Amino acid sequence: ATMMATTMTTTMTRGGVCRANVRGRGRGAARSTGPTVRASTHAVAMHVIADVAKADDSVIGPAVCVVSALYIGQVFWNGSREILAITKELEGKGYDVSAIQKLKELKFLKRAVDTGNKGEVQEAFDKIWFARAKTIAATGDIMQVRRMQEYWRKRGVRVKELRDLDDLQAFMVKKYNKKR
């Protein structure tokens, strides 16, 4: 039996479907039902990897840089859009979230707001500001320190010096360390 070379070329259709064109038949090769057959994602990926491996190193490096930059840009773009959407939603419900710019903190606060329980919302705010307190005290600028002091002053806790963080921790334990 003779072996024929089987070649596969891939193209992306307008609908985002990856098609593979298989030509030639060798021993054990499947017969094509038409000029173009759909290939599994794995087969297409392996074909693309093989094509990339044939490319010159001077092409691969810049291509990887561009793809990486696009991916990282997309992550930041999506994150900033999500921060903006959650901020607008919470401000629309009457909550002041101007000091909260981290996506993780906004999502945490949004989950508390979605429960509809005002006590859980206050607890979420307290936990966010408590988590920030030590970092702000150690590395924050004067504006961050003043915002933190103002928040805790409204809650009835004096935070002026580093040793006052112990009082803040005692407040949090007393207020929220209950069995649920």
Disulfide bonds with the S-S distance in Angstrom:
none
